[in-house]
Amino acid sequence: MPETKLEVKLLTGTPNAMSLIYAAFRQCYSPGFAGDLWPGLIQGEIEPGKQADFIAKVLESGHDSPVEHVCYSFAIQGVSRALTHQLVRHRIASYSQQSQRYVDESDFEYVLPPSIAKVPEAREKYEEFMSQAGSNYRELKAILLEHGRGKKAIEDARFVLPQASESKIVVTMNCRALIHFFELRCCERAQWEIRKLAWKMLKILRTELPVIFQTAGPRCERLGYCPEGEKFTCGKKPLKP
């Protein structure tokens, strides 16, 4: 069972994303009809720079609900089941995760925490456990097959798999949900693995839609102070006045 590596790929995003957000914002403040505005937007009658400036100004006022009209879908692999248990707690999203009921994990890959990787005796113990978990899985599967469990043998053998076992997942979120995700998971207080994932996703989106994501990140960057309190602050920002 080899160690795995995180990989994040953007599958797709809402077409004409900035123009869609612009049209939605304009609909809120204009007596006109966004449907009449739309053809000119996608034909470039209003320069992208002007659209971006308008969106940025409205966002500064705290009005951000129209960004929900734009969504992005990511394919993610090389993450642990421990990470996906955290990820799916973000409820305004859609998830399609590789199933351990149907995918044979006889040669499962796993995530190796950096703190364990840098200590030789810890790494040895960790890799020994992963190897044993793999052996137990295969042996249980074989026993269950012998006793007539058939294709469902892996459904029950999976109970011995560790949280470190690698998973693959497709995630779709709208921009507002993504901004919230980044505020929580890019923070130094977030668990290291999901923080690494969040920053990779944010790097991609800063290129895709900078008007929305260029300033996205941990909450302290938006607030100008650390909202975590004296006990949990990382020290990068002052505490709340």
Secondary structure as UniProt FT lines:
FT   STRAND          7..13
FT   TURN            15..16
FT   HELIX           17..29
FT   HELIX           34..42
FT   TURN            43..44
FT   HELIX           48..60
FT   TURN            61..62
FT   HELIX           65..69
FT   STRAND          71..80
FT   HELIX           81..87
FT   TURN            88..89
FT   STRAND          94..97
FT   TURN            100..102
FT   TURN            106..107
FT   HELIX           114..117
FT   HELIX           120..146
FT   TURN            147..148
FT   HELIX           150..152
FT   HELIX           153..157
FT   HELIX           158..160
FT   TURN            163..164
FT   STRAND          165..174
FT   HELIX           175..185
FT   TURN            188..189
FT   HELIX           192..208
FT   HELIX           210..213
FT   TURN            214..215
FT   HELIX           219..223
FT   TURN            227..228
FT   TURN            230..232
//
